[in-house]
Amino acid sequence: MSTRALIINADDLGYDPAVTRGILRAMREGVVSSATFMVNTPHSEAAAREARGLSIGLHFNLARGTPVWSGFPRAFLGEDGGLVESRAASLPSDVVEAEAFAQLARLTALLGQPATHVDVHKHLHQHPQVLQGLARAARTAGLPVRSTDTAMRNALQSHGVATNAHFIGDAGTEAYWTLERLESHLASLPTDGVIELMCHPGYRPETLKSGYSAQREVELDTFLHPKARELLSRAGITPADFRVLTPGS
């Protein structure tokens, strides 16, 4: 692409009520321009009621919760009938494709609007069969899919799926998006292409344990801080969403 666009996408809408509250605040009061939605949790319906009208994609979830597709093979589920992260790599691509279509349909039904794009919880599309199945569904739906590295980007493009040209973000033991790191990255962004900045703002989860908990509040503070908007303005950037990859949609 000859022009630059920056998407600031918050993962995990619907994961937990407190996480959802933080994400929505980061979108409405801060500089976060997009979010991705987990549609198969106990909190999905409530999250959807609060998020309608915003730029929302699917946070395709094969790692936890119950599958949405009624035909999901029982052999790949846990004893409780739930999805298991460690089994995702062995899922047949046709199962992944069917589950992706089912989760996209549920998102549309809950939000009253289609997804803007798809990304994958835990980046499980690093596994070839997951990527293949998701790519088929995304191509049919006409939706972009997040790529996290060059190999994934090339694979998606070979399937005819639009994707971001650059990717920045992580979630580890420390909060990734401090104000200082945001300033550093904004000062050294690529000069062209669609750049996705993945983030995890939110309040500490109320209903479950997460390895990324207090860190979410640090990120929330970062994207709400007046300096974040000032840094973007200084760089001449108005954050976009994934519809920049599907003009006319």
N, C-alpha and C positions, 0 to 999 in steps of 0.2 A: 504494500500500500504506500502511496505517496504522502499521505497525511497521517498525523499522529492523533490518537484518541486514548484517553486514560479511563478505565473502568475501575471503580473502587467497590469491590463486591464482598459483602459479608456472608459468610457461610453459617448454616445451622439454624435458620429460622424454623421454628416448630420443634426444636430439640428439647426445650424446657421453657416454661413461662417466663422466667427471669431473663434467660438468654434472648427470647423473642422481644421482650420489652426493651432491652438494650439496643438490639438491632434496629427496631423501629424508631427509637429515639435518634440513633446515629444517622438514619436516613432522613428523618423529618427536621432535625435540628442541626445535624452535622453535615459532613461532606461525603458520606457514603452514598453511592449512586445506584446500587443494585444489591440484591440479596438472593440467596438460593434457599429453597424451602424443602424440608423433610416432610413428606406427606403421609408417612406411615407410623406416626408416633401418637401416643394418647393426647398430645397437645396440638395436633395439626389443625383441627377444626377451629379451635379458639384463635390460633395464630392467623389463620386465613381471614377470619372476621376482622382482624385489626389491620391486615396488610393489603386489603383490596385497593386497587388503583396505583400501587407502587410498582416499580420495575422488578419483577420477581421471576427467577428461573427455578428449575428443579435441582435440588440437591439429591441426586439419585442415590438411594440408600440400599446397599446390599450387605451392610455390616451389622445391623441391629433392627429390632422391631419385627413386625409380621409382614410377609409379602402382600402386595396388593392384588397380583394376578392369582385368580382362584385355582389355576392349574399348576402352580409352582410345585415341583416334585418334592415330596415329603423326604426323600433320601438326602436332600441337600440342606434340610432344616435341622435345628437343634431339637432336643427332647421336648422343649416347650412349644414347638411349632414356629419358632422364630428364626430369623436370619442369623447366620454365623459368619463373622468376618473371615475366619480362617478357611472357610469353604468356598469363598467367592472365586478363587483362582481356578477351581475345578468345575465351575458352572458351565454347561454348554451354552454356546452363543445364542441359540434359539430361545433358551430360557431367559437369558439376559434381555434379549430383544423384547420378549413378551412382557416381562416385568417393567421394562422401561416404558413401553406403550401404556401399561396399566397405571404406572405412577404419573405419567404425563396427563392421562385422562383424569385422574383424581385431582391433580393440581388445578386443571381447568374447571372441574366441577366445584371445588372448594372456593377458588378465588373468583370465579366468573370471568376469567380471562386466561388466555394461553400463556405458557411459559415463554420467557424471552430467550432462554438458552438452557443448557444442562451442564452441571459439573457433578463430580462423584465424591461422596463421603469417603474419606480416607484415601482418595485418589486410587480407588481399586481398578480403574480402567488402565492402570499400568500392566495388568494381566491381559495377554493377547485376546482371550476369548471374551472377556468382559468388554474390551474396547471394540471388538468386532460386532458383538451384539448391540451395544449401545450405538455404534456408528450407523448401523442399518436403521435403527429406530429414528435417530436424529436426522439422517438424510431424508427419510420418508416424511418426517414432520417439518423439515426445512429449518432446523434449529442448529445454531452453533454449539460446540462443545469445548469446554476448557481443555487446553493442553498445558502441561507443566514443564515440558522440556522439548528439545528439538525432535527426538525420536517419536514422541507421542504426537507432536504437531504434524510431522511428515505422514504418520500412519493415518491420522484423521483426514488429512487432505487427500491421501490416496483413496479414501473411501468417499470422497466428494463432500466432506463435511467442513464447514467454515470453522475457524478457530482463531484465537488470539495469536499475535505474532510474538509476544513477550509475556512473561509471567514472573511476578515478584510476590513472595510471601511464604510464611512457614508458621508452625505452631509447636513450640518445644517447652522446655522447662521454664524458660523466661518469656515474658511478654514480647512478642515480635515487634509490634508497631508502637514504639515510643515516639514521642514528638521529634526527638533527635534523629531517629532512623528515618522517619517520614521526610524530614527536611533533607537528609542526605540522599535518599532515593529520588526525590523530586528534582534535586539539583543535577542528577546524572541519568535521567530517563533517556531511552533511545529516542532518536529524532524523528522516527516514523513508525507506522504500524499501530495496531491495536494492542495496548498494554493492559494486562489485568493485574491489579493489585489485590490479592486475596487477604481478607482480614477476618478477625473473629471478635468483634466487639460484643459486649453484653454485660449483664449482671451475673454474679455467681449463681450457678444452677441451684434450684430449690428442690428438685425432685429426684436427682440422681448424682452420683459421683463422677467427676470429670477430671482428667489430668490437666485440662486447660480451664481453670476456674477463676482464680483471682486475676490471672493474666487477661481475661476478657475485660475486666473493669479498667485495667491500664489502657487497653486498646480503645475502649469506649471514651475514656478521657481524652485520648489523642485525637480521635476523629470529631469530637465535640469542641475541641479547643479553638478559640478564635484564631490562633496562629495557623492552624491547619488551612483554614479558608484563605488567610493572607498569603501563605506559601503557594497555594494553587493559583491565586490571582497574580502573584508576582511572576509565576511561570507561564502565565497566559493560558491556563488550563481550566476548562469547565468539565467536570467529570461526566462521562457518558454511561450508557448501558450497552448490553450486547446487541441491541437492535442496530448499532452502527455496522454490524456484520450482515444484517439482513435488510438492506434498504428497501423501502416500499412495503414492509411487513406491517 
